[in-house]
Amino acid sequence: MITDPVCGIELDQNLATSYTLNEQIYYFCCDGCKKIFIKKPKKWLKKLNRK
């Protein structure tokens, strides 16, 4: 199981959409969350690093 960094939903990696940034793959529940992440990746990466 992986967790969408934008909405926090846990889902199966096979069902997720992905995006690669700086050689790291991030997984999302839908294209909407992916687009939100792509617009401001630093914001979401900062939140991920706090966890």
N, C-alpha and C positions, 0 to 999 in steps of 0.2 A: 504494500500500500504506500502511496505517495500523498503528499499534502500540497494542495494548490496554495502558493504563497500569497495570493491576493484575497481569496475568500475563506481559506482555511479548510475547505472540504477535503476529506480523505477519499481517494479513489484508486482504482486499479490502474497501474501504469499503462496497460494495454488499451484502456478506454480514454486516456488523456491525450491532449494536444500538447506539443512541446515547442520550446524555443531555446536556442543556444546563444549564450552570451558569455564572452571571454572563456570559451572552451568548457563551460558548465551548462548542463542541460537542466531546464526548469520545466515542470509539467503543470498543466492547467486543466480545469474541468471543462472549459469551453473557450471559444475564440474571444468572447467578451472579456474574460479575465486575462487572457493572453494579451489583448490589445491594451488593456489598462496597464499591465506590467511593462509593455514595450514603450509606452508613452513616458513613464517615469521610473525606470528600473532602479535608480539609486534609492528612491523612496522605499520600494519594496525590499530591496536588499538590506537596507538599514533595519527594517522591521524583522527580517529573517535572522539577522545577526544578533538581535536582542534576545531571541528565544534561547 
